[in-house]
Amino acid sequence: MKRFLSIFLAIILMISPLQVFAKYQQDYFKDVSIGLESMMAASITVTLNGDYVVDGIMYPSGSSFVLSISNGAILFNNASYQQLQFIPVKADNTLSLKSRTKTFKYLGKMTFVMKNNLILPINTLNLEDYLKGVVPREMSDSFPLEALKAQAVAARCYALSNIGKHRIDGYDLCDTVHCQVYGGYDETKVNSIRAVEETRGIIMTYGGRIISAYFSASNGGWTEASGNVWTSQLPYLIAKEDTFDTYTWPENPVVLTVIDIDSRLKAKNILGPNDRFLRIDLNSIVRNNSGRIARMDVVYLDQNGLEVIKTLTKEQPRIAFSFRSALYDVTYDAATDTYTFIGKGFGHGVGMSQIGAKNRALAGQRFDEILKFYYDGAQIESLNSKLILLNTNKDKFLIGEEITANPIIESSSIDNLLFKFELYKGDNLLIGGEYSKGIDFKYQLQEEGQYTLKAYIRNVYSSKDFDDYREVKFNAYSPISGVNVILDKNTVYEKKPVNISVLTEGGSDRIAYKIEVYKDENLVYGQDFNYVNSIAFVPQEIGEYVVKAEVKDELQPENVLSYELKFNVIKEPVSRGSSFQLKKGMKDIRIKTLQGALNTLLYNIGTPTGYFGDKTYNAVVDYQKKKGLKATGVVDENLYNLIIKDAKTYEGLKLTYKRVLRLNVKGDDVKRLQNALNRLGYRLSANGVFDAKTADAVRKLQKDNRMVADGVVGKAVVNRINILLVENIKRTGK
């Protein structure tokens, strides 16, 4: 059962007994050795698909060798060995073995030893890579993915609960039905490989122990209790109806003569060679709750001519007659002295039905739902730990502030985890250490710039560099050290717009600006604190004006800096026509600025050139239409200033994807998201906490825009919000 653990919060562990779970993890993270008994032969051809080291010498990809036997030893390159190892240079290299008529490809290390005067290959590899060679041999690769994932979990449970089954032979498991059929690595079995990858580390437990994940091809509509088939009744392997398995014997009806039955019973050693079958006592038949035959009496004459009753129980009613299952009806026809059998199911029927799993997957059930049906009361656990999220106390900092990390871990055994942190500034590693049990990370930032914090986790039993990894990027800024106000014109005329901009030295990318314009100590224009650092102001009278600007950084809101600028407004000299008009065919430095602003508003004109071509004209016409203006394609000074202003407004609101935002995440990026949603009319409190209201607003936005309404903000949602912001800005204000 998964547990979500926040390392810097109180941790409550409700897991299986630690010692038992640790044993499973220890087996899971170490390589498993598979004795390839089906490939034993006096001669084996080895072909390398990648570079391998053999007896200290590296042999290149494409090399091929024939291993044979000489004087009780393995002969390789004219030298004799009792044991010979092929070690891959890269983990994804494979080698092919040809033994008699069979050829298979294998990942991992291959060791050849002598056994019973034959060469036995032993394949040592990661457990998950082993399962990639098991799943497609137990279930068709054409089955739905969720069914294959259920099979992968069952196979993983079997492997872990049976590791060491062949310890006396020098390996863990074999490649035959005695363990699980294993056929090496076949890259064409893409669905099976994906099923293993997507269930990596997942097992099922009951009472703190891995379950015996029995399965059969079909249960015929009813699962069977394990105690009705074998000696032990396991609480999670019970009899119940399975409406997703309707398989019937394709050979129905099966009609057998007395001679046929006599032959079958002797073939299975139910009767001796001198015995003679007489009849099935139909009145003796007892059925389990599943409908399978639990008991049946067979009557025969022994070699002394005495009539004897043989009682078939458990699996015998299936095996004795070489039937697909014990779920059948039987009738007798005295006229022909024949028995007719009509049956359902294929196999013992205990645990998962592969056909049932297929049909459940086709009906939309997930692999965990499938498993929970067939293994009643079993828990889905993961031997792997996942680093779900790496939170920092903020995503923007001022120099001198301290960053602390808050990893969110999904684990069933946190006590077995090791942690490592690395902090980079640009490409330079500032902090990097070894793995330890320590989970605290703190660092005081000394320089401005972009940083990357990387966190790694690894199980104490794992041999990998890391089991999971996450990173976050953040910025450090110097505090605001200066403020200035500038105008875009040297001469300001009455009733003509002037752009007033506030500039700062230092500070983050979240500086708020308050701009007020006074004439004769009367406020004539006011903009309260927001993230737009410029205004387009149109003075209505001549005279002296005063601009009063205040700025504050979100990272240091208590530190407000101010600046004042005085300027005079005069009457515009009389002239013929407007001197400011940009239109198609012109080339002007101001057109380059215009094109940059249009690009910001997502018109995608291309690199600004200063030439007013078709793309610029079409963008201007579209902008004028959306503003409700006459679509002339000509840009006068008012329109020019309006486009520049809208571009700056969007720059102040647009979102940048840095991480996935979801419920309970905090930070400046959440606050920026909330401001954007407010602009789009979703009415939120911009508190920097991704609370339930924020999640509801995101879901509504997703639904309005025909997206998956999961309330999670990923890259696609960020892109959509940015498009909506631009459209909102274009359609508001003139």
N, C-alpha and C positions, 0 to 999 in steps of 0.2 A: 504494500500500500504506500503510495507516494506521500511524502511529507514535504511541505514547502517551509523552508527554514530561512529566516533572516538572521545572519550571523551576528549582527550588532543589536538584535532584539532578543528578548527572552526566548529560549529554545525549549520546546516541549517535545520530547521524543516518545512516540508510541509505536515501537517497532517489534519485530520478531526477536526472540532471544538472541542476544548479540553474538554469543559464541557460535551458534548454528549459522547465522547469517554470514559471519566473518569467514567460516569454512567454505561456504558457497562462493564468496567473493575471491578467496584465495585460489580456489580451483578455476574460477572464471577467468581471472586475469593471467594465469600462467598458461603456457602453450599446452595443447593436448596432443598426445601421440596416438596415431591410428595405424594398427597393423593391417596392411593391405593383403589380407589372406586370399582374397579372390584373384590377386595378381601374382601369387607365388608361382615360380617356374624355374626350370633349369637354365633358362636363358631369357634375359630381359633387355630390350633396346631402350636406351635413354637418349632423348633429344632435348637440347637446351633451348628454351625460348627466353633468352636473357643470359647475362653472364653469371657463372657459378664458380665457387672455389671448391676444388677437390684435392684433398691431401696436400694443401698448401699452395696449389697451382690454380690460377684463374683460367677457366676455359670460356671462350667467347660464345655469344648467342649463335645458334645454328649448329654447334658441335653435336655430334651423334656418336654414341658408344654402344657396344654390345657387351653386356655383363654375362659371363658364363661361369661354370664351376670347373675347378681343377684341383684334384687331390683334397676335396672337402673344403675348399676355400673359394672366395669370389675372385675371378680373374678380370682385372681391369688394366688396360694398357700394358699387358705382359707382366703385371705384378699381382701377387696374391694378397688378399685381405680377408680377415675374419669379419671386419666391419668397415664399411665405406660410406662416407657422408658427402652429399652434394649440398652446399650452402649457398643460397642466392645472394648476389651482391646487392640487389634492390628488393624491397619487400614485395613488389608486384610482379617479379619475375616468376615464370612457370617452367616446369619441365614436363615432357610427355613420356609416359611409360607404355611400351608395347609388350604385352605378355600373351603369348599364344595368339588368339584372334582378337584380343581386346586392346584398345588404346585409350588412355585417359590422360588428362592434363592436371597437374597439381601445383598449388601454391605451397610456400613454406620450405622447410628443410626436408631432405629425403635421406634416410639411412638404410643401407642394405646389409642384412645379416643372413647367416645360414640357419635354416630350420628344416629338420626332417629331410636333409639332403637336397633342399631347394633354396632358391634365393627369395627371401622375404623382404619387401620394401616396407619401411616404417615412415609414415608422413607426420612430421611434427609442425604444427601451425597454430595460429590463433583460433580460439573456439568459434568465433563468428565466421571466419573463413572456412572452417570445417563444415558449419551448418549450410553454407552456400552449396556444398556438394551433397548435402543430405536432403534438403527440402524438395528439390526437383525430382528426386528419386522416390520420394514418398507421396508426392502429390503433383499432378500435371501442372506444368508452368503456364498452361492456358487458363487455369482456374482464376477467379477474381482475386485481386490483390489482398483483400481483407481475409479471405480464406487462407491464402498462402501465408499471411502474417500469423494467423492462428496456428497453422502447422509449424511455422518457425518457432513459436513460443513452446509448443509441445515438444519439438525436437530438442530445444535448448534444455528444457526440464529433464528430458530423458538423459541427455549427455551428462549433465551435471550430477544427476543422482546415480549415474552408473560409471563415473570416472574411476578407473582402477579395476574395472571388471576383468581386465586381462593383465593385471599387474604381474602375475606369475609368469606371463609370456614375454614381459619386457616392454609392454605398451599399455595404454589406457583402454582403448576400445578397438574393435575390429571393424571392417568395412562390409560385413555381411548382415543378414537378417538376425543373427545372434545378438547383434547390438542395433545398429541402424545402417541401412544400405547407404554407402558413401561412394560417390563416383567421381571425386575430384572436382576441379573447377572448370565450368563450361560458361564462358562469357555470353553465350547466346541465351542462357536462361535468365533473362533480364528481370522478369517479374519475381522469380524466386530470390534473386540477389537483392532486389529492392526490398522484398518482404523481410529478409534477414536484417538489412541495414536499418529499416524503419522500426524494427522491434529490438534493436541492439540492447542486450543486457536484461530484457524483460523476461521474468519467470512467473510462475504461479506457486503460491504456498498455501498450506493449510496447517493451522496450529504451529506456525513457525518453521515448517519444513517444506522443501520442494515436493510437489505432488508427483505421483506416478501418472504421467499424462498419457494414459492408454488411448488408442484410437483405432478405428477400423474403417473400411471403405464405406460401409452403409449399415445402419441399425434397423432398416426396414420400417421405421416409424416409431420405434420404442428403444430407448437406451436400456442397457442391462446393468444390474447391480453387480459389482465386482465379486461379491461373495457367492453369487450364483454360478460364476464361471470358474473362479479359483478359490483358494482357501480363505483369503482375507477379505472382509467387507470394509472397504474404505468409505468414510462418511461423505466424500465428495463424488463418489462414483455410484449413483443410485439409478433405479429404474424409473423412467418417466416418458411420457409421450413426446415424440418429436414430429411435429406436423410438416417440417421442412424436408423430411426424407421419405419419399414414397417409392423407393427402389424395389422392384420385384425381380425374381429370377428370370433372366431372359429365356431360359430353357423350359419354363413352366408350360404344361405340367411334365414332371419327370415320372415316367412309368417304368418300374423295375419288376422283373420276374423274380421268382424265388432263387433262381440260379444266379441272377445278377447280384442280388443282395448277399448271397452266400459268398460270391467272389469278392465283393467289396469288404465284407467283414473280415475275411481271411487276409486281405491285403493290408488291413490296419491292425492285424494280430488280435482282433476281438475274438475270433474263432481260431482253433487250431487246424492244421492241415487235414486231420482225420475227422473233424467235426462236420455236421451238416445242418444248415439253417432250416428251421421248420416254419416259424411264423413270428410276426410282431404281435405282442399282446396289446391291442389297441386300448383295452380297458385299463391298462396299467399306466397310461400316459398321464403325467402330472406336469402342469405348466407353471412357470413363474408369472409374476404380475405383468411382465413384458409380453407374455404370450409365447415365449420360447419354451421348448420342451426341456423340463428339468429332470425328468425321470422317465425311462422307457424300458420295458422288459422285452428281451429278445429270447425266443425259445429255440433250442437246437438239440440235436442228438449228438452225444459225445462218442468217442471212438469205441466205447463199450456198448453203444446202443441205448444208453440211458437218456431220458429227456431232462434237459438242464435249462434253468433260467439264468440268463445273463442280464443284469440290471445296468443300464447306461445312465450316467449322471454327468452333471457339469457340462463340459464341452463334448463329451462322447456322442451325444445324439447328432452332433454336426460332423465330427471327425470320422466316426465309424462308417458313415455312409458316403463320405467324401462330398458333402453338401456345402453350399456357400455359407449357410447359417443354420442355427437350430430353431429359427422362427419359421415353422412350416406346419402345414396340415397334411395328414396322411389318411388314405382310405384304402380298403381292400376289396378287390373284385374276385369273388369265388369262382365265377365262370371262367375267368382267364388265369386265375391264380397269380394276379399281379397286384402290386401296390402303387398307388398314385400319390405323388408328393407335389404340393404347390407351396412355394416359399417366397419369403421376402428377406431383404438384407444380405450383407456380404461381410463375413467376419464375426467376431465375438460380440460386437455391439456395445462394448464397454467404453465409456468416455466419449470422445469426439467422433462424430460421423463425418467423413470427408465429403460425402455427397450432401449431407445436411449443412455443413459449413459452407459449401459452394452456394447452395440455394439461399442460405441466410445472407451471405455477402451480396448476392444478386438482388436481394430484397432491401439492401441498404444498411444491413447491420455491420457495425465495426468489429474488428477482430476481438476486442475485449468483451463485447457483448456476446459474441459467439462462444468464447471460452467460458464465460460465467454461466452460460446455459449448460454446457456439457460437463463442467466441473463444479458441481453445486457447492456454493459457499467458499470456493477458493478465492484467494486474494491475488490481485495483479501487483507484482513488486518489480523494482528495477535494481539490478546489481550495480548499474552505473549511477553516478551522481552527475547532475547537470547544473552548470552555472547559468541560471536563468537570466540574471540581470546584474550589472555592476553599477550601483548608484553612487554618485558622489554628493556631498552635501550641497554643492552648487555646480552649475556648468559654466559660470563666469566668476573670476576672482580679481581682486586687486592685489598688486604686489605687496607681499608681507602677510597675506592671509594664509590660512592653513586649509589644505584639502584633506578630507577624510573619506575613506571608501566604505561602501555598505553593500557587500555582495549578497545576492539572493540565491540560495542553494536549494535544489530539489534533490533530496537524498533520503535513503532508508538507513544509512549508517554513517552519519557525519563524523563519528569518532575515528573512522578509518581514513579521513581525508587529510591531505597535505596541501599547503597553499604557497603560492609564489606571486609576487607583484613586481612589475617593471614600469618605470616612469621614464618617458622620452620627452625631450623638447626638440621638436622637429625630428631629425634622424639620430640625435645624440642621446645615448642612454645615460640618464642621471642616477637612477637607482635600479639595481638588479641584484637579486640574492638567490639563495638556494631554497629548496622546498623546506617548509617547517610546519609545525602545528599552529604557529602564530597566525592570527587572522586580523590583526590590527594593521591598518595602513594610515599613516599621517605624514604630511610633508608641508613645510612652509615655503611658499613660492617666492623666489627672489628676482625673477626676470619676467618681463612681459613676453608674450608670444603664445603659440599654440602648443599644447601638451597632449600626450597620449598616455593613458594609464592602462596597462594590460594586467589582467588577473588570470591565473592558471590554477586548476585543481587537479589532483592526482590521487588515486587510491593508493594506500600503502603497499598493496600487493601488485599494483600495475607496473609493468616494465616500459610503458610508453613515456614519451617526453611529457605529455599531459593528457588528461582524459577529457577536459573541456576547457574552454577559453573564452573570455569576453574582453572587449576593450571599450573605453570611452574617450572621447576627445573633449577638451575644454580649453578656455583661453584665460590668460592672465593679462591685466591691463594696468597701466600706470594711472594714478588719480588725475582728475582734471586739474591742470595747472594754469590755464589761461583762457579768456573768453574775448571774442572780437565780434563786431557787427559790421557788415559791408553791404553796400548797395550795388546793383548791377549797372547803374548809370552814374556818370559824373554830374549830369544836369538832370534835375527832376522837374517835370512840367505839371502844371495844374491839370487834373482830370486825366492824367496818363499813368498807366501802371508802372510801378517800380518794384523790383524784387529785393526784399530785405532778407539777408541770410545771417545766421548766427554760427560762428565757427569756434571750435574749441581746440586746445592743445591737450592731448592725453584723453583718458576716459575710455569707456567701453563702447560697444555698438548699441547700447540701450541708454542713450542720453535723452532726457526730456527737456523741452524748450518752452519757455513762456515768453511771448513777444507782445508788447503793448506799444502803441503809438499815441503820443499826446500832442495836442496843439493848444497853446495858451493854457497849459495845465489841465486841459480837458481830454479825457480818454476818447479817441476817435476810432480806435481799432484794438481789439483784444483777443489774443489766443492763449488759452490756459495751457498748462503743461501737457504736451504730447510729444510724439517722436518725429515730428516734421520740423526741420530747422530753418525753414524759409517761408515767407508769405508773399503774396502778390498784393501790394497796397496801392490804392488809387486815391491820391489826395484831392479833395474837392475844392480847396482854397489855396491861395498863395500864402506864403509866410514860413515861419520857422516851426519845425516839427522835432520831437524828441522820441527816439526809439529806446525803450527800456527792456532789456533782455535778462532773463534769469535762466540758468541751466543747473540741472542736477543729474547725477548718474544714479541709475537704479542700484548700482553696487554700493553707493554711498549717498543715500537719499537725504541725509541730514546736512550734507555739505552743499549749500546753494551758493553759486557764484553769480555775480551780476555785472552788467556793462551798459553804458548809455552812449548814444550817438545822436548828435544834432545834425539836421540837414535843412536846407532851404528849398522851397518850391516856388517856381516862377511861372509866368505865363509863357506858353509856347509861341515862338515867333511864327508869324503867318507864312505858310509855304504852300506851294502847289502840289497837292496830292500827298499821299503818305510815303515817307521814306522807308517804311518797314513793310515789305511785302515779299514773301517767299513763295515761289510757284514752280511748276514743272518746267524743266529745261535750265533752271538757274544753278549756279555753283557759288556757294557762300560758306564761310566758316560757321555761321549760325545754323545752316542746314545740317552740318555735321553734328552739332549739339542736339538739334531737333531729332535727327535719326537715332542718336543714342537714347533719347527719352522714349521714342516710339518703340525701340527694341526692349527697353525696360518694361513697357506696357504690353509685351508679348506679341508685337507685330512681326518680329523675325525678318526685318529688312535686310539684315546682313551687316557686314562691317561698315560703319559710317564712313562715307567718302566726301561728303559735302556737296554731292551732286543730287539735284532734285529729279529723280527718275520715276519710272512707273511704280515701283514698289513703295516709294515714299508717298507718291500721289494717292495710291490706293489706300494706304494706311491712314492718311489725313482724311480722305473722304469717309472711311469707315468711322473714324473717331468723331467727325462732325455729325454723322447720322446718329451715333449713339448718344451724343450730347444734345440732340435735338436742334442742331444748327443747320444752316443751309449748306449742303454738300457741294462746295465750290472747288475743293482741293487746293485752295489758296490759303496761306498762313499769314495773317496779319500779326501785329504785336500782341494783341489780347489773346488770340488763339495760341500763339507761341508760348506765352507765359502760362497759359492754362495747361498745356501739354507738359511743360516742365514741372509745374506744380503737381500734377497728377502722378507723374513718374516718381517724384520725391515722396509723395504720400504712399505709394505702393512700396517703395524701398523701405519705408518705416514700418510697414505692416507685414510684408511677405515672410513666409516661414521657410526655414532651412532644415532639411532632414538631418538629424544627428543620431537619433535613436528611436526605437518604438516607444510611443507614449500610450499608457494604459492605466487602468484604475489604480489609484494610490501612489502613482509616480509624482514626484515633486520637482520643481525647478523653474528656471527662467524661461525655458522653452515651453513649459506648460502654460505659463502666464502669457507668453506671446501668442500661443494657440488660442487662449481664451479671448484675448484682444481681437484676434482675427475673427473668431466666431461672433463676437459682439458686433463687429462691423457688418457681418452678414445677417444680423438680426436675431441671433439666438439667445441673447439676454443672459449673460453669465456674470458671476463675480470673478474678476481677474485676480485670484488669490495665489496662483502658482501651484495649486494642488489639483490633481486630476481626480476630482470627486465624482459622485454619482450623477450630479447635474451636468458636469462636463461630458461624462460618458453618454448620457441621454442625448445631449446636443449633438455629439459626434454621430451617434446612431441615426438621429433624425436627418442630419446632413447626408450620411451615406445612403439612407433610404430615398431621400429626395433626388439623389444623383445616381440611383440604380446601382449602388455598390453593395458589397456584403456588409450588412448592418451588425458588426460585432463590437462597435464602440472602441476599436483600437486604431490608433493613428500611426500608420506606416508611410512609406514613401509615396504610394499611390494616393493616399488621402491628402498628404501635404501638397502634392502637385495639383490635386483637384481644388483644394482651398485657395491656392495661389491664383488659379484661373478664375475662380469665383470672385476673388478680391479685385482683380484687374477689371472684370466686367462690372462690378459694383462701382468702382471708382470712375470708370468711363461714363456710366449712366447717371451719375450724380454731380451736381454743381456745374455752373457755367461761368 
